[in-house]
Amino acid sequence: MQTRLLFIRHGESVHTVEGFIGGPRACRGLTDRGHDQARAVARQLADELRGVRPVAVYSSTLPRATQTATTIAAALEVPAEEDCRLCTWHVPAYADGLTHAQLREHAITGGGVYRPFQRDNETWAELVTRGSRAILDIAERHEGSTVVIVGHSETVEVSFHALGLLPLYRSFDLAVGPASVTEWRTGEPPTTWPPPRWTLARFNQPAALVRQPPLAV
């Protein structure tokens, strides 16, 4: 049986539109358009996954993700579970609510993969490690099932490291749209060693274009 992980980026958020850092205190959830996007992807997934059971829904703990996940879970008639490890950057308290220009004032020299970009922030390696652990734990928990994981653009990026085994420093960037769908599949045990081969079945599909791709034969 195949294990399918469907990664959904949250819908358009207030913090993105207004240009500030949306941590746990400052995040004000989705815009009206974001709620519309969440409903659209929920309808598409409900249609696509009709008759597919069991299905689980997970999300980060930030309001923009939980609001998107709640809408999807309701359409799928399953509960949504929160996991803080699926969050975007765990920004320090001082940064929560700052504009991006204000955050740049806290930049430190040499920030990158193993050193934070800003004072007291987490590193990219730390974000990838905690996110990858969450993804693999969820995959193991639901081996042979379909799981919807609602997170952030960074959550989708982390999937390329956790499942695609890319190096921490990639030679390319990823553009992940609001309420888009990225899917990984494997027919092997998710936590076997050596690591299983996962198939990237789709990437960054807008909700209106979500359709079940044919299985390889």
Secondary structure in CASP SS format (residue, H / E / C, confidence):
PFRMAT SS
TARGET T0000
AUTHOR 0000-0000-0000
METHOD secondary structure of the structure
MODEL  1
M C 1.00
Q C 1.00
T E 1.00
R E 1.00
L E 1.00
L E 1.00
F E 1.00
I E 1.00
R E 1.00
H C 1.00
G C 1.00
E C 1.00
S E 1.00
V H 1.00
H H 1.00
T H 1.00
V H 1.00
E H 1.00
G C 1.00
F E 1.00
I C 1.00
G C 1.00
G C 1.00
P C 1.00
R C 1.00
A C 1.00
C C 1.00
R C 1.00
G C 1.00
L E 1.00
T C 1.00
D H 1.00
R H 1.00
G H 1.00
H H 1.00
D H 1.00
Q H 1.00
A H 1.00
R H 1.00
A H 1.00
V H 1.00
A H 1.00
R H 1.00
Q H 1.00
L H 1.00
A H 1.00
D H 1.00
E H 1.00
L C 1.00
R C 1.00
G C 1.00
V C 1.00
R C 1.00
P C 1.00
V E 1.00
A E 1.00
V E 1.00
Y E 1.00
S E 1.00
S C 1.00
T C 1.00
L C 1.00
P H 1.00
R H 1.00
A H 1.00
T H 1.00
Q H 1.00
T H 1.00
A H 1.00
T H 1.00
T H 1.00
I H 1.00
A H 1.00
A H 1.00
A H 1.00
L H 1.00
E C 1.00
V C 1.00
P C 1.00
A E 1.00
E E 1.00
E E 1.00
D C 1.00
C H 1.00
R H 1.00
L H 1.00
C C 1.00
T C 1.00
W C 1.00
H C 1.00
V C 1.00
P C 1.00
A H 1.00
Y H 1.00
A H 1.00
D C 1.00
G C 1.00
L C 1.00
T E 1.00
H H 1.00
A H 1.00
Q H 1.00
L H 1.00
R H 1.00
E C 1.00
H C 1.00
A E 1.00
I C 1.00
T C 1.00
G C 1.00
G C 1.00
G C 1.00
V C 1.00
Y C 1.00
R C 1.00
P C 1.00
F C 1.00
Q E 1.00
R C 1.00
D C 1.00
N C 1.00
E C 1.00
T C 1.00
W H 1.00
A H 1.00
E H 1.00
L H 1.00
V H 1.00
T H 1.00
R H 1.00
G H 1.00
S H 1.00
R H 1.00
A H 1.00
I H 1.00
L H 1.00
D H 1.00
I H 1.00
A H 1.00
E H 1.00
R H 1.00
H C 1.00
E C 1.00
G C 1.00
S C 1.00
T E 1.00
V E 1.00
V E 1.00
I E 1.00
V E 1.00
G E 1.00
H C 1.00
S H 1.00
E H 1.00
T H 1.00
V H 1.00
E H 1.00
V H 1.00
S H 1.00
F H 1.00
H H 1.00
A H 1.00
L C 1.00
G C 1.00
L C 1.00
L C 1.00
P C 1.00
L C 1.00
Y C 1.00
R C 1.00
S C 1.00
F C 1.00
D C 1.00
L C 1.00
A C 1.00
V C 1.00
G C 1.00
P C 1.00
A C 1.00
S C 1.00
V E 1.00
T E 1.00
E E 1.00
W E 1.00
R E 1.00
T E 1.00
G C 1.00
E C 1.00
P C 1.00
P C 1.00
T C 1.00
T C 1.00
W C 1.00
P C 1.00
P C 1.00
P C 1.00
R C 1.00
W C 1.00
T E 1.00
L E 1.00
A E 1.00
R E 1.00
F E 1.00
N E 1.00
Q E 1.00
P C 1.00
A H 1.00
A H 1.00
L H 1.00
V C 1.00
R C 1.00
Q C 1.00
P C 1.00
P C 1.00
L C 1.00
A C 1.00
V C 1.00
END
